[in-house]
Amino acid sequence: MEMIRTEYLIMQNLEDAGCTKEFIKYYMSLQSDGRKQVELLEDYRKELVKQMHGVQRKLDCLDYLLFYKRTEV
């Protein structure tokens, strides 16, 4: 019973982190290979950080434009 709850919590955590159903299924299939699971999570984290930096760059561009436009008004 505890194992089922633990699996559910892991799956919920992965879903909350934005993982796709396919990713979660693959991750769960690797339960006997903890190293591979860690690699998979690290790769996903790197991708999220990359996306975050992309969004930050876009925000920086908008902030610059807002600053520029506010000085005109």
C-alpha positions in Angstrom: 0.0 0.0 0.0 2.8 2.5 0.9 4.6 1.7 -2.4 1.5 2.6 -4.3 1.2 5.9 -2.4 4.8 6.7 -3.0 4.5 6.0 -6.8 1.4 8.2 -6.9 3.3 11.0 -5.1 6.2 10.7 -7.5 3.9 10.8 -10.5 2.1 13.8 -9.1 5.3 15.6 -8.5 6.5 14.9 -12.1 3.1 16.1 -13.4 3.3 19.3 -11.3 6.8 19.9 -12.7 5.3 19.9 -16.2 6.4 16.5 -17.3 4.3 14.9 -20.1 2.4 11.6 -19.5 5.0 9.9 -21.8 7.9 11.2 -19.7 6.3 10.1 -16.5 5.6 6.6 -18.0 9.2 6.3 -19.1 10.5 7.5 -15.8 8.4 5.1 -13.9 9.6 2.2 -16.2 13.1 2.9 -15.0 12.5 2.1 -11.4 15.2 -0.5 -11.4 17.7 2.0 -12.8 18.0 4.9 -10.4 21.0 6.4 -12.2 19.0 6.6 -15.4 16.1 8.2 -13.5 18.5 10.8 -12.2 20.0 11.5 -15.6 16.5 11.9 -17.0 15.5 14.3 -14.3 18.7 16.3 -14.7 18.1 16.6 -18.5 14.6 17.7 -17.9 15.8 20.3 -15.3 18.4 21.6 -17.8 15.6 22.0 -20.4 13.4 24.0 -17.9 16.3 26.3 -17.0 17.0 26.9 -20.7 13.3 27.8 -21.2 13.4 30.0 -18.1 16.4 31.9 -19.5 14.6 32.3 -22.8 11.6 33.8 -21.0 13.9 36.1 -18.9 15.5 37.4 -22.1 12.1 38.3 -23.5 11.2 40.0 -20.2 14.4 42.0 -20.4 13.6 43.1 -23.9 10.1 44.2 -22.8 11.5 46.0 -19.7 13.9 47.9 -21.9 11.2 49.0 -24.2 8.9 50.0 -21.3 11.8 52.0 -19.8 12.4 53.7 -23.2 8.7 54.5 -23.7 8.2 55.8 -20.2 11.0 58.3 -20.7 9.2 59.6 -23.8 5.9 60.3 -22.0 
